[in-house]
């Protein structure tokens, strides 16, 4: 799931986030906001939220992995 946040070049090269915004991820949407709509502030705020979301997912994964170790 975290790999989706790293797949910007693949999605951008294949579809550009289109048609419309059907294949947009948060990363491609932030790119469009910053460079096409010239809305750098909103794009920056989304980047912070994106980082927090990834951090929460990593922490949950680490907690689950540690729980599995304790069960064994």
C-alpha positions as CSV (number, residue, x, y, z in Angstrom):
1,X,0.0,0.0,0.0
2,X,2.8,2.4,0.8
3,X,4.3,1.7,-2.7
4,X,1.4,3.6,-4.2
5,X,2.9,6.8,-2.8
6,X,6.1,6.1,-4.6
7,X,4.5,5.3,-8.0
8,X,4.3,8.8,-9.3
9,X,6.5,8.4,-12.3
10,X,4.7,5.2,-13.5
11,X,1.2,6.7,-13.2
12,X,2.3,10.1,-14.6
13,X,4.0,8.5,-17.7
14,X,1.2,6.1,-18.4
15,X,-1.9,8.1,-17.8
16,X,-1.0,11.6,-16.5
17,X,-3.7,11.0,-13.9
18,X,-6.4,10.9,-16.5
19,X,-8.8,10.5,-18.1
20,X,-10.1,13.4,-16.0
21,X,-8.9,12.4,-12.6
22,X,-9.8,8.7,-12.6
23,X,-6.3,7.4,-12.0
24,X,-5.1,10.3,-9.8
25,X,-3.3,9.3,-6.6
26,X,-2.7,11.9,-3.9
27,X,0.8,12.4,-5.3
28,X,-0.3,13.1,-8.9
29,X,-3.2,15.3,-7.6
30,X,-0.7,17.4,-5.5
31,X,1.5,17.7,-8.6
32,X,-1.4,19.0,-10.7
33,X,-2.4,21.4,-7.9
34,X,1.1,22.8,-7.7
35,X,2.1,23.1,-11.3
36,X,-1.1,23.3,-13.4
37,X,-3.4,25.1,-11.0
38,X,-0.6,27.2,-9.4
39,X,-1.9,26.4,-5.9
40,X,1.3,25.6,-4.2
41,X,-0.1,26.3,-0.7
42,X,-2.8,23.7,-0.9
43,X,-0.4,21.2,-2.5
44,X,2.1,21.7,0.3
45,X,-0.6,21.2,2.9
46,X,-1.6,18.0,1.2
47,X,2.1,16.9,1.3
48,X,2.1,17.3,5.0
49,X,-1.1,15.3,5.4
50,X,0.3,12.6,3.0
51,X,3.4,12.4,5.2
52,X,1.4,12.0,8.3
53,X,-0.8,9.3,6.7
54,X,2.3,7.3,5.6
55,X,3.8,7.7,9.1
56,X,0.7,6.3,10.7
57,X,0.6,3.4,8.3
58,X,4.3,2.6,9.0
59,X,3.7,2.8,12.8
60,X,0.7,0.5,12.6
61,X,2.7,-2.0,10.5
62,X,5.6,-1.9,13.0
63,X,3.2,-2.5,15.9
64,X,1.6,-5.4,14.1
65,X,5.0,-6.9,13.3
66,X,6.1,-6.6,16.9
67,X,2.8,-8.1,18.1
68,X,3.5,-11.2,15.8
69,X,7.0,-11.6,17.3
70,X,5.5,-11.6,20.9
71,X,2.9,-14.2,20.0
72,X,5.6,-16.7,18.7
